[in-house]
C-alpha cells in the first residue's frame, strides 16, 4: 500500500528517509556524500513522485521504493 507523504509530519518523513539511507549503506563510490545530503535527496525523490513510501502489511514495515519498480510489480 502506498502511503501518501503529505499525510506524514515532515520530521517523521525525514526520519524514515534517514533510516532508509543508513540501511542502504554508506558506499557511494568515488565521491563521498554527506548523510544529510543523501537524506535530502531521498526526501526530494519522495516529494517528486520518483520514489514511493510503501507499507507492507505482510511484513508490517515501511520501505522506500522507486515508483517505476513498484508500479511494474503491481501490474
VEXBA-861158 format. One record per residue: x, y, z of N, C-alpha, C, O, CB in turn. Coordinates in steps of 0.05 Angstrom, whole numbers, plus 5000, padded with zeros to 4 digits. Each point is the difference from the previous one (the first is absolute). Last residue first. Glycine has a CB too. Layout:
BEGIN
XYZXYZXYZXYZXYZ...
//
This chain:
BEGIN
502949104770498549934975499849704997498849914980502650514999503650035091497250015005498349914976497749935003503250445029508749724965499349775016497049995004498849785002505650235021499250744933500449764983499249755015498849824988505050414990496050595069497849994980500349754982498049884992501650625009507349695061497549935014497749964981498449825002503250435038506650054926500349735009497449915013499049774996505950295010495850844968499749834976500249705008498649844989503450524982499450315096497349994991499649814977498049854999501450625016508149395061499750164975497149974989499049775000506050174989496349955116500549854975499950194977498450195000499749395020502350315095500050204979500949854975502049864999499150535032493649255064502450014983499850224980497850104994502949415012494850005092499950234980502650004985502249965012494750315018497448895026502350184997499350224980498249984984504949645027492549495018499550225018502450205000501050075021496049635007501349494916502350025018499750225021501750035017501149814945490049974977501249745005502250015021500149845019498750024935497250925010498449885020501149735008499849935024496250314958509150634977499549714995498449895023500949995023503449974951497451084980499649845024499449714992498349954982499950455043507150504927498349764997499849855027502149945012499150034939501851004993500149895027497949775000497650054995503850405027504249944890497549985015500549885027501949855004495650094954507750654954500149785019497450015016498750205003506449825000495650594930501949814988500449765018500649784990501750614989492450425038498649764991501849804987499149794990496950495003505950595054499650024971498449764989499150014977505250245020498149795096498250234994499450024970497950094992504050145048504349114990497349945010498050224992497849954991504249795047507150394943498949804982497249925009498249954983506449885008500050765065499450134974498849814981498050064986505750265021499749345073497550155005499150144975497650004994503850075054506849504947497949805002497350145005498049934988505349735030504550874981499449904973497749805001498350004982506550065006498450285093498550214985499449904972497850074990504550285037503149105026497350005011498350214984497749944994504049925052507450114934498649764990497149995009498249934985506249835014501150935035499550034971498549774988498150044985506050235012498749685093497950204997499350054971497650044993503950175050505949224977497449885007497750194996498049934989504449795044506450414907499250045028497349875005498349994982504350445020504549234923497750175003499250025030499949795013498550094940510749854978498649965025497750215003500450234994503849595027500649744889499450255014498449945025497849894998502350374958502749024989502450165002499550265016501850115012499649704945491549465063501950004978502350185005500950045023495449864947496749925094498950154978501950014976499650174982497750105050500449205066501949994978498850134976498249894987503949695031493850245071501250264996502150014978501550194997497849895051490749354982502950015001501150274994498550194994501649344993490550135024501249954973503050015000501249904981494750294999499050035098499649724994501449924973501049784997494650235029504150905001501849855017499949704995502049865001497550505033494450204920502750054991502049845017501949884989496850584996492349515042500449874974502950034990501249804991493950284998502350385088500249725006500549844974501549815000495450255040501450854950502649965013500449715006502149894995497750575025491849804947502050024979502849955012501649874987495550464988495849715085499749764983502250004979501249794994493850205015504550775045501049775015499849744984501849835001497050405041497450564922502950035001501249755014502049894990497650625011491149564999501049944973503050014999501349824988494550364993500250095099499749714996501049924973501449804998494750205032503650924988502149875016499949694997502149874999497750525034493450134926502650044987502249865015501849884987496650554995491649195024501550235010502750014987501249794995496350205049494349544906502049945019501550265008500650174984500049364997492850374949498649935025501949945023499149925021497149914951506450344936498950255011498449965025499150195013500849984940504049114996502050145017498950265011501050105020502649694953491349265001500350284990501850165019499550025024495949954956505048965001499350195021500350284989502250074991499349615046496549304918501550254998499050195022497650045004503149904946499348955047498350235000501850255000501950015015494449745009
//
